[in-house]
Amino acid sequence: MRRLFSYVVDHDYGFAPNPFGGFCTLAKCKYRKEGSLRRNIIELAEVGDWVVGTGGMDKASAGHGKLIYAMRVDEKLTLADYFNDRRFQGRGDNTPDESHRTDRFALISRHFFYFGRNAIDIGTVPTRHLTHPLEKKGPSFRSNFSEKFIEDFAEWLERNYEIGVHGEPCGYKGESSARIRKRGQCKC
């Protein structure tokens, strides 16, 4: 059964998620913390699932009630495979420090809607088949959405928005995305 994972993007610098180069990737965030038994989004998500990032209160985020991005998981690679895949070389979230990791993953999407600082109001999301808020406030994630809601949500996105990038990351203040991408830095 397809799942949708919703979490708070505390700070959005175009690193996690990374919406550049025709892909949206989540590789350096929402993973199981060292020593923890609790799996997180990148361990749990499978191909066909959706990941949704909503705004947080940090100045480098969009604020509560906003949808920063949504991505359908098209591929799931270990960080080792992600590092060695030519398609992802040079991305800011593909670093040699974790290139040996086979216990951590990168979620990859070509079917994504990234709004960044142009985050959209969550109140515009269809609520038919939604039994609780889409927005997850606070730590961790929410993933108990019905298949019917996930279908409604995906159809609504596809009907109302083009796939791809619709805004700069929330944390870009006066710097262009090209400059940040080239530098490959993040304050994560």
N, C-alpha and C positions, 0 to 999 in steps of 0.2 A: 504494500500500500504506500502510495506517495505521501510524503510529509512536507510540512512547511515549518521552518524554524524562524522565530522572531527574537531579536535581541537588540540591545541598545548600543549604538555606535557612539561611544563616549567622546571620541575625537576622530575627526575625518580629515586626514592629510593626503588621501589618495594612495595610501600604503596598504591598509587593511580595512575595507576592501580596496583593491587596486583595479580601477576601471579602464586602464589605458591599453592602447595597442590592439583594440578589437576583442579583448578578453576582459572579463571581470574575474578576479581571483581573490580567494580568501585563504591565505597561507600562514600568516603570522599572528593570528588572533583566533579566539574561540576554540582553543585546543585544551586538552586535559593538562592541568598543572602538575608539575613534577611531584610524585609521591601520592597523588590523589587517585582514588579508585573511580571517581565519577567522570564518565566520558562527556565530552563537550561536542559542539556542533560538527567540527571537522572530522571527528571520529564517527559520529552517528549518521551524518548525511550520506545519502547514496545518489547515484545518477538518477535524475528525474525529480528529485526533491527540490524544494524552493528554500532560499535563505532570504530573509527580510531584515534590513537594518533600519531602526528608527532612531530619531534624534534623542540626544541626552542634554544635560544642562551645561556641560563644559562650553566655553566660548568657541571652541573648535568643532562644535557640533551644531545641529539645526534646531535643537530645542524639542521638548516633548510635543507630541501630537503631529510629528512630521515623519514622512517616509523618505529616507535618504537613498535607499536602493533596494532592489529586488533582483535576484538572479536564480535562474534554473540551473541546477548542477548538471553539467554536460559531461564532465570528467572528474575523476578523483585519482590523484597521483600521490605517492609517497613524496616527501620533500627531496629524497635522493633522486627519484625519477624526474621530478619537477626541475631540479637543478640541471640535470643532464639533457633535458628536452630542448632542442634548438629553438623551438617556438617561444620559449620563456626566458632565454638568456638575455641579460641586460635589464630585466625588470627589477624595480626597486625592492620587491619582496622575495627575490630569488637570490639568496646570499650564500656564499661558501661556508659560513659558520655552521649551517645546519644541513649541508649537502650530503651528509652521511646518514641522515635520519630516515629510517624505514618505519618508525613508530608514529610519525606525524605526517599530516597530509596537506595537500593543496586542493581546494575545490575550485573548479574551473568552469567558466560559463562563456558562451558566445551569445546566449539568449538572456540579456540583462537590461535593466532599466536603472540607470544611475542618475540621480538628481542632484546630489551634493548640496551646495548652498541654495539651489533652486528646489529644495525638498518640498514635496507636495503634502497638503493637509490630509491626514489620515481620515478625517471625516468624509472625504470623497470616495473612500474605498467602499464597495458594496458590502452590506451587512447581512444580506440574506444568507442563511446557513451559518452565520457567525454566532456562537453561543457565549463568547467572552471577547474582550478587546484584542485586536490584532497587536497593539503596542504592548511590549513587555517593558515594564519599568523596573529599574534596579538590576542587580547582577543575575547571571545565569541566562536562561532562554526559556521560551515557551514553544511547545511543538504539538499541542493537543488540538489541532484544527481538523475539522471534518474534510473528507475528500470532496464533498460538494462545495465547501467554502473555497478550498484550494483551486478547484476548477473555475468557480466564479471569479476569484481574484486574478488568476492567470488570464482569463478571457477579457476581463476589464482592462488590465494593463495593455494587452495586445491590441485592443480596440481603441484605446485612448492615447497611446504613446508609441513612438518609434523605438525599436531596440537600440540601445547604445547610451551614450553620455549626453545628459541634458543640462549639466552645470559643472562648474569647478568644485573641487572639494571644499567643504565648509571652512577648513583651517587655512586655506590660501588667503592671505591678506596682503594684497599688493604684488604678489609674485605670480607669474604665469605658470600654468600647468606644465608647459614645455620645460621651463627652467627647473622646476622641482623634479620632474621625471628624469631629466638628464642627470641631476645631482643624485637622485635615488634615495633621498633622505626622508626620514619620518621621525616625528617626536613620540612614536609609540613606545 
